[in-house]
Amino acid sequence: MSYTSTAVLQDRVAIITGGAGGIGLETAKAMQQHGASVVISDINSARGETVAKELGIKFFPGDLTRSAHVANLANYVLEQHGRIDIAFNNAGIAHSVPAEECTDEQWLKVVNINLNAVFYCCREFGKAMLAQGRGSIINTASMSGLISNNPQPQCAYNAAKAGVIMLTKSLAGEWAKRGVRVNSISPGYINTPMTPRDQIRPDWYELWMKFSPMERIGEPHEIAPAVVFLASDASSFFTGSNLVVDGGYTCW
């Protein structure tokens, strides 16, 4: 995917979690090509180091479910660049298990990375932005925070993503007068390592397509422009918004 070099993020510093693959990686490329200095974080250290070397950006490894680690990540970005202008809180996992069979451990694993870690990132990156009086936070929610997916059972994922949408709105209201905008994106089914097209169960995919006006899943590069928009001044009157990018899946 080629992005127009309009430099709409020139001189901005961006941190992207889950930046070693999928939507995070494509967004890192897009932000860099629009002028931003990018730092990525990912739990996959080997992949993160490789991506950082290929793109000529910085990488900070670790587990975002540990709030102390997130504070260290924020400090690292500040030490390296002196500011945080954009935070794309994108790291997440999916797990499908019938609710009555879902263990405490399975529930907490999904909620910890998909919701708790998003809050930790908002809190720590938000502190830097509030001190600056300016910043844009974009959280990765999901259409699963708006609808209950069928046929796969994933109550923990759906609940966590709904929580991200409300967390986004809550922080937007708190921080608007202090110069920090907080928005979320809600992708539909996207061909990422979390949902690889060639590994989706055929019976699930057939049913998904019946509910999808575009009759296909999306690609990571189709999500990145939405994040760049919310990170840029082009969205200066956006805060507390949830931008749905799902090929029309939730319109029926």
C-alpha positions as CSV (number, residue, x, y, z in Angstrom):
1,M,0.0,0.0,0.0
2,S,1.4,3.4,-1.0
3,Y,0.5,6.4,1.1
4,T,0.6,10.0,-0.2
5,S,3.4,11.9,1.6
6,T,1.4,14.9,2.8
7,A,3.4,15.2,6.0
8,V,0.2,15.8,8.0
9,L,2.0,14.3,11.1
10,Q,5.2,16.2,10.6
11,D,7.1,16.7,13.8
12,R,4.7,14.5,15.8
13,V,5.8,11.6,18.0
14,A,3.6,8.5,17.9
15,I,3.6,5.4,20.0
16,I,1.8,2.3,18.6
17,T,1.1,-0.7,20.7
18,G,0.8,-4.1,18.9
19,G,2.9,-2.5,16.3
20,A,4.8,-5.5,15.0
21,G,2.0,-6.8,12.7
22,G,-1.4,-6.4,11.2
23,I,-3.1,-3.1,11.7
24,G,-0.4,-1.8,14.0
25,L,2.4,-2.4,11.5
26,E,0.4,-0.8,8.6
27,T,-0.4,2.2,10.8
28,A,3.3,2.5,11.8
29,K,4.2,2.7,8.0
30,A,1.4,5.2,7.3
31,M,2.3,7.5,10.2
32,Q,6.0,7.4,9.3
33,Q,5.2,8.2,5.7
34,H,3.1,11.1,6.9
35,G,6.1,12.6,8.8
36,A,5.7,11.2,12.4
37,S,8.5,9.8,14.5
38,V,7.2,6.3,15.5
39,V,7.9,4.1,18.4
40,I,6.3,0.6,18.4
41,S,5.7,-1.8,21.3
42,D,4.8,-5.4,21.0
43,I,5.0,-8.6,23.2
44,N,6.7,-10.4,20.3
45,S,10.2,-9.0,20.8
46,A,11.8,-10.8,17.8
47,R,9.2,-9.6,15.4
48,G,9.2,-6.1,16.9
49,E,13.0,-5.8,16.6
50,T,12.8,-6.9,12.9
51,V,10.1,-4.4,12.1
52,A,11.8,-1.6,13.8
53,K,15.0,-2.3,11.9
54,E,13.2,-2.5,8.6
55,L,11.4,0.8,9.1
56,G,14.2,2.6,10.9
57,I,12.0,3.3,14.0
58,K,12.4,2.5,17.7
59,F,11.0,-0.6,19.5
60,F,10.2,-1.2,23.2
61,P,9.2,-4.8,24.1
62,G,7.0,-6.0,26.9
63,D,3.7,-6.9,28.4
64,L,1.1,-4.1,28.5
65,T,-1.0,-5.8,31.1
66,R,1.6,-4.8,33.6
67,S,0.9,-1.1,34.4
68,A,4.5,-0.5,35.6
69,H,5.7,-1.6,32.2
70,V,3.4,0.8,30.5
71,A,4.8,3.6,32.7
72,N,8.3,2.5,31.6
73,L,7.2,2.6,28.0
74,A,5.9,6.1,28.3
75,N,9.1,7.2,30.0
76,Y,11.1,5.6,27.2
77,V,9.3,7.6,24.5
78,L,9.7,10.8,26.5
79,E,13.4,10.1,27.0
80,Q,13.9,9.4,23.3
81,H,11.7,12.1,21.8
82,G,10.8,14.6,24.6
83,R,7.0,14.3,24.0
84,I,4.1,12.1,23.0
85,D,1.7,13.5,20.5
86,I,-0.1,10.4,19.3
87,A,-0.9,7.2,21.0
88,F,-2.5,4.3,19.0
89,N,-3.5,1.8,21.7
90,N,-3.9,-1.2,19.4
91,A,-2.6,-4.3,21.1
92,G,-5.2,-7.0,21.5
93,I,-6.1,-10.7,21.4
94,A,-9.2,-12.7,20.5
95,H,-10.5,-16.0,22.0
96,S,-13.6,-17.9,21.2
97,V,-15.0,-20.2,23.9
98,P,-18.6,-20.9,25.0
99,A,-19.5,-18.7,27.9
100,E,-20.4,-21.6,30.2
101,E,-16.9,-23.1,29.5
102,C,-14.9,-19.9,29.9
103,T,-12.5,-20.2,32.8
104,D,-11.5,-17.3,35.0
105,E,-8.1,-17.4,33.4
106,Q,-9.4,-17.2,29.9
107,W,-11.8,-14.3,30.8
108,L,-9.1,-12.3,32.5
109,K,-6.5,-12.9,29.8
110,V,-8.8,-11.3,27.2
111,V,-10.0,-8.5,29.4
112,N,-6.5,-7.7,30.6
113,I,-5.0,-7.1,27.2
114,N,-8.1,-5.7,25.4
115,L,-9.4,-3.4,28.1
116,N,-7.1,-3.0,31.2
117,A,-4.0,-2.5,29.1
118,V,-5.8,0.1,27.0
119,F,-6.6,2.0,30.2
120,Y,-3.0,1.8,31.4
121,C,-1.8,3.2,28.1
122,C,-4.4,6.0,28.0
123,R,-3.4,6.9,31.6
124,E,0.3,7.0,31.1
125,F,0.4,8.5,27.6
126,G,-2.4,10.8,28.6
127,K,-0.3,12.2,31.5
128,A,2.4,13.3,29.0
129,M,-0.2,14.8,26.6
130,L,-2.0,16.7,29.4
131,A,1.3,18.2,30.5
132,Q,1.9,19.3,26.9
133,G,-1.7,20.6,26.6
134,R,-2.1,18.7,23.3
135,G,-2.4,15.1,22.0
136,S,-4.5,12.5,20.2
137,I,-5.3,9.1,21.6
138,I,-6.8,6.4,19.3
139,N,-8.0,3.2,20.9
140,T,-8.7,0.0,18.9
141,A,-12.2,-1.1,19.8
142,S,-14.1,-3.4,17.4
143,M,-17.5,-3.8,15.8
144,S,-17.7,-6.5,18.4
145,G,-18.2,-3.7,20.9
146,L,-21.4,-2.8,19.1
147,I,-22.8,-6.1,18.1
148,S,-22.7,-9.7,19.3
149,N,-20.8,-11.8,16.8
150,N,-22.3,-14.9,15.2
151,P,-21.6,-17.8,15.2
152,Q,-18.4,-17.6,17.3
153,P,-18.8,-17.4,21.1
154,Q,-16.6,-14.6,22.4
155,C,-18.4,-12.9,25.3
156,A,-15.1,-11.7,26.9
157,Y,-13.8,-10.1,23.7
158,N,-17.2,-8.4,23.0
159,A,-17.5,-7.1,26.6
160,A,-13.9,-5.8,26.6
161,K,-14.3,-4.0,23.3
162,A,-17.6,-2.4,24.4
163,G,-15.6,-1.3,27.4
164,V,-13.0,0.4,25.2
165,I,-15.7,2.4,23.5
166,M,-17.1,3.7,26.7
167,L,-13.6,4.3,28.2
168,T,-12.9,6.4,25.1
169,K,-16.0,8.5,25.6
170,S,-15.3,8.9,29.3
171,L,-11.7,10.1,28.8
172,A,-12.7,12.3,25.9
173,G,-15.1,14.1,28.2
174,E,-12.6,14.5,31.0
175,W,-9.7,15.7,28.8
176,A,-11.3,17.8,26.0
177,K,-10.8,21.2,27.7
178,R,-7.1,20.2,28.4
179,G,-6.2,19.7,24.8
180,V,-6.3,15.9,24.5
181,R,-8.6,14.2,22.1
182,V,-9.6,10.6,22.6
183,N,-11.3,8.5,19.9
184,S,-11.6,4.9,18.9
185,I,-11.8,2.8,15.8
186,S,-13.9,-0.2,15.4
187,P,-12.7,-2.5,12.6
188,G,-14.8,-5.4,11.3
189,Y,-13.2,-8.7,10.2
190,I,-9.7,-7.9,9.1
191,N,-7.1,-10.2,7.5
192,T,-4.5,-10.0,10.3
193,P,-2.4,-12.6,12.2
194,M,-5.3,-12.6,14.8
195,T,-7.8,-13.5,12.0
196,P,-5.8,-14.8,9.1
197,R,-8.1,-15.2,6.0
198,D,-6.7,-18.7,5.1
199,Q,-7.3,-20.0,8.6
200,I,-10.9,-18.9,9.2
201,R,-13.4,-21.7,9.6
202,P,-15.2,-22.0,6.3
203,D,-18.6,-22.3,8.0
204,W,-17.9,-19.1,10.0
205,Y,-16.7,-17.2,7.0
206,E,-19.7,-18.1,4.9
207,L,-22.1,-16.8,7.6
208,W,-20.0,-13.6,8.1
209,M,-20.2,-12.9,4.4
210,K,-24.0,-13.2,4.5
211,F,-24.0,-10.3,6.9
212,S,-21.4,-8.2,5.0
213,P,-22.6,-5.8,2.3
214,M,-19.1,-5.9,0.7
215,E,-18.9,-9.7,1.0
216,R,-15.3,-9.7,2.0
217,I,-13.0,-9.1,5.0
218,G,-10.8,-6.0,5.1
219,E,-7.0,-5.6,4.9
220,P,-4.9,-3.9,7.6
221,H,-3.9,-1.1,5.2
222,E,-7.6,-0.2,4.9
223,I,-7.7,0.6,8.6
224,A,-4.5,2.7,8.8
225,P,-5.8,5.8,7.0
226,A,-8.6,6.0,9.6
227,V,-6.1,6.1,12.4
228,V,-3.9,8.7,10.6
229,F,-7.0,10.8,10.2
230,L,-7.9,10.7,13.9
231,A,-4.2,11.4,14.8
232,S,-4.0,14.5,12.5
233,D,-5.4,18.0,12.7
234,A,-7.9,17.0,10.0
235,S,-10.0,15.5,12.9
236,S,-9.6,18.5,15.2
237,F,-13.3,18.5,16.1
238,F,-13.4,14.8,16.8
239,T,-13.3,13.5,20.3
240,G,-15.3,10.7,22.0
241,S,-16.1,9.3,18.5
242,N,-16.0,5.7,17.5
243,L,-15.1,5.3,13.8
244,V,-16.5,2.1,12.5
245,V,-14.5,0.6,9.6
246,D,-16.3,-2.7,8.9
247,G,-17.3,-2.9,5.2
248,G,-20.8,-2.2,6.2
249,Y,-21.2,-5.2,8.5
250,T,-23.1,-3.4,11.3
251,C,-25.4,-1.5,9.0
252,W,-27.8,-4.4,8.6
